[in-house]
Amino acid sequence: MVRIYTLTLAPSLDSATITPQIYPEGKLRCSA
């Protein structure tokens, strides 16, 4: 599993998700 973290400087809702693999093209299929 690859963990994806996002960091924003604006006051918004941040979330983290896990996906089995990261592909250079196409959509990621992940469970949130």
C-alpha positions as CSV (number, residue, x, y, z in Angstrom):
1,M,0.0,0.0,0.0
2,V,1.1,3.5,-0.8
3,R,0.1,6.3,1.6
4,I,-0.8,9.6,0.1
5,Y,-0.7,12.7,2.3
6,T,-1.9,16.2,1.3
7,L,-0.8,19.5,2.9
8,T,-2.7,22.7,2.3
9,L,-2.0,26.2,3.6
10,A,-5.7,27.2,3.3
11,P,-8.3,26.5,5.9
12,S,-9.9,23.5,4.3
13,L,-10.6,19.9,5.1
14,D,-7.6,17.7,4.6
15,S,-7.8,13.9,4.2
16,A,-5.4,11.0,3.7
17,T,-6.0,7.8,1.7
18,I,-4.3,4.6,0.9
19,T,-4.0,3.0,-2.6
20,P,-2.3,-0.3,-3.6
21,Q,-0.2,1.3,-6.3
22,I,0.4,4.7,-8.0
23,Y,0.1,4.8,-11.8
24,P,1.6,7.5,-14.0
25,E,-1.7,7.8,-16.0
26,G,-5.3,7.1,-15.2
27,K,-7.5,7.4,-12.1
28,L,-6.5,5.9,-8.7
29,R,-8.8,3.4,-7.1
30,C,-8.7,3.9,-3.4
31,S,-10.8,3.5,-0.3
32,A,-11.3,6.5,1.9
